[in-house]
C-alpha cells in the first residue's frame, strides 16, 4: 500500500536554543516563520525532539534539516550535505542531540519511509555554553543559511514541475 507523502518541502530546524550556537536550527526556523515561508515550505521547530520527529521525517518527500554540526571546522563554516552524505556521518558526533536524530533517520530507513530528497545545512558552532544568543560568527551565517534553504526549495520546485 503506498502512502501519501507531502510534496511541500519540510524545513526542520534542530537544536537547543539554551546552549547558544546549538540553537542555530531553531533561530533559523523562527526567522523563516516571521516571513511568508508557509507558502513555500512547511516549517518545523524540531528542537531536540528525537523520536518524536519520526512522523515528520517519514511523511516528508523533500526534507531540509538545519542544525549546528561539529565537524572540527573553523567557527561559522557552513556545510551542505545530501542524502547518503548525511548517513555517512552517522558515526560522527555532530551535535549534542544528533544521535537521537540519526536514530530517527535509521528507523525511517528500516521502515522504508526515508525522505526521497534530503539535505542537511549545518554551521560549525563557536560557543555551546549556556545562553540564548548565537555567537557573532554563527549569527553572521544565518542569511547564507536562509539563502541556501531558498535555493534548495526553488530547485526542488523546478524539478517537480519538470517531472509532471
C-alpha positions as CSV (number, residue, x, y, z in Angstrom):
1,X,0.0,0.0,0.0
2,X,1.5,3.3,-1.0
3,X,1.5,6.2,1.5
4,X,0.5,9.7,0.8
5,X,3.7,11.9,1.1
6,X,3.7,15.6,1.3
7,X,5.1,17.3,-1.8
8,X,5.7,20.6,0.0
9,X,9.3,20.7,1.3
10,X,9.7,20.4,5.0
11,X,12.4,22.7,6.7
12,X,13.2,21.1,10.0
13,X,15.2,23.2,12.5
14,X,17.0,21.2,15.2
15,X,18.8,22.3,18.3
16,X,18.6,23.5,21.8
17,X,18.4,27.3,21.9
18,X,19.5,27.3,25.6
19,X,23.1,26.4,24.5
20,X,23.9,29.3,22.3
21,X,25.1,28.0,18.8
22,X,23.4,24.7,19.4
23,X,20.1,26.5,18.8
24,X,21.1,27.6,15.3
25,X,18.4,25.5,13.6
26,X,15.7,26.9,15.9
27,X,16.8,30.5,15.3
28,X,16.7,29.9,11.5
29,X,13.2,28.5,11.7
30,X,12.0,31.4,13.8
31,X,13.3,33.9,11.2
32,X,11.6,31.9,8.4
33,X,8.3,31.8,10.4
34,X,8.4,35.6,10.6
35,X,8.2,35.8,6.8
36,X,5.9,34.3,4.2
37,X,7.6,30.9,4.1
38,X,4.4,29.0,4.8
39,X,3.6,29.2,1.2
40,X,6.8,27.6,0.0
41,X,7.6,25.1,2.7
42,X,6.3,23.5,5.9
43,X,8.4,24.9,8.8
44,X,9.1,22.8,11.8
45,X,10.7,23.7,15.1
46,X,12.1,20.3,15.9
47,X,14.1,21.3,18.9
48,X,15.6,18.2,20.4
49,X,12.6,16.1,19.6
50,X,14.4,12.9,18.8
51,X,12.0,10.0,18.0
52,X,9.0,12.4,18.2
53,X,10.2,13.7,14.8
54,X,9.8,10.3,13.1
55,X,6.3,11.1,11.7
56,X,7.6,14.4,10.2
57,X,10.6,12.7,8.6
58,X,8.6,9.8,7.3
59,X,5.9,12.0,5.7
60,X,8.4,14.3,4.0
61,X,9.2,13.7,0.4
62,X,11.6,16.7,0.4
63,X,13.4,17.5,3.7
64,X,15.9,20.2,4.7
65,X,17.4,19.8,8.1
66,X,19.1,22.8,9.7
67,X,21.4,22.2,12.6
68,X,24.7,23.1,14.3
69,X,27.3,20.5,13.2
70,X,30.6,20.0,14.8
71,X,33.0,18.7,12.2
72,X,36.1,20.5,13.6
73,X,35.8,23.3,11.0
74,X,36.5,26.9,11.8
75,X,33.5,28.5,13.6
76,X,30.8,29.7,11.3
77,X,31.7,27.3,8.5
78,X,28.6,26.4,6.5
79,X,28.2,22.9,5.1
80,X,25.6,21.4,2.9
81,X,25.3,17.6,2.9
82,X,23.0,15.5,0.6
83,X,21.2,12.2,1.2
84,X,23.8,9.5,1.7
85,X,26.4,12.0,2.9
86,X,24.2,12.5,5.9
87,X,24.1,8.8,6.6
88,X,27.9,8.6,6.1
89,X,28.3,10.9,9.1
90,X,26.2,8.6,11.3
91,X,29.2,7.7,13.4
92,X,30.3,11.3,13.9
93,X,29.3,13.3,16.9
94,X,27.6,16.1,15.0
95,X,25.9,17.8,18.0
96,X,24.5,17.1,21.4
97,X,21.2,15.8,20.1
98,X,22.4,14.4,16.8
99,X,22.4,10.7,17.9
100,X,18.7,11.0,18.5
101,X,18.0,12.4,15.1
102,X,20.3,9.8,13.5
103,X,18.2,7.1,15.1
104,X,15.1,8.8,13.6
105,X,16.7,8.6,10.2
106,X,17.8,4.9,10.7
107,X,14.3,4.0,11.8
108,X,12.7,5.7,8.8
109,X,15.0,3.8,6.5
110,X,14.2,0.5,8.2
111,X,10.5,1.2,7.8
112,X,11.1,2.1,4.1
113,X,9.8,5.7,4.7
114,X,13.0,7.6,4.3
115,X,12.6,11.0,2.6
116,X,13.2,10.8,-1.2
117,X,15.2,14.0,-1.1
118,X,17.1,15.2,1.9
119,X,19.6,18.0,2.6
120,X,21.4,18.9,5.8
121,X,22.6,22.5,6.1
122,X,24.8,22.9,9.1
123,X,27.1,25.5,10.7
124,X,30.1,24.8,12.8
125,X,29.4,26.3,16.3
126,X,31.7,28.6,18.1
127,X,30.1,28.6,21.5
128,X,28.0,25.8,23.1
129,X,27.9,27.3,26.6
130,X,24.7,28.2,28.5
131,X,22.9,31.2,26.9
132,X,20.3,32.1,24.3
133,X,22.2,34.3,21.9
134,X,24.1,32.9,19.0
135,X,27.8,33.7,18.7
136,X,28.7,36.5,16.4
137,X,30.3,34.1,13.9
138,X,27.3,31.8,13.7
139,X,24.7,34.6,13.7
140,X,26.5,36.2,10.7
141,X,25.8,33.0,8.7
142,X,22.0,33.0,9.1
143,X,21.4,35.0,5.9
144,X,23.6,32.5,4.0
145,X,21.7,29.5,5.5
146,X,18.4,31.1,4.6
147,X,19.6,31.7,1.1
148,X,20.7,28.1,0.8
149,X,17.3,26.9,2.0
150,X,15.5,29.2,-0.5
151,X,17.8,27.9,-3.3
152,X,17.1,24.3,-2.4
153,X,13.3,24.8,-2.2
154,X,13.3,26.5,-5.6
155,X,15.5,23.8,-7.2
156,X,13.0,21.1,-5.9
157,X,10.1,23.1,-7.2
158,X,11.6,23.3,-10.6
159,X,12.4,19.6,-10.6
160,X,8.8,18.6,-9.5
161,X,7.4,20.8,-12.3
162,X,9.7,19.2,-14.9
163,X,8.6,15.7,-13.6
164,X,4.9,16.5,-14.0
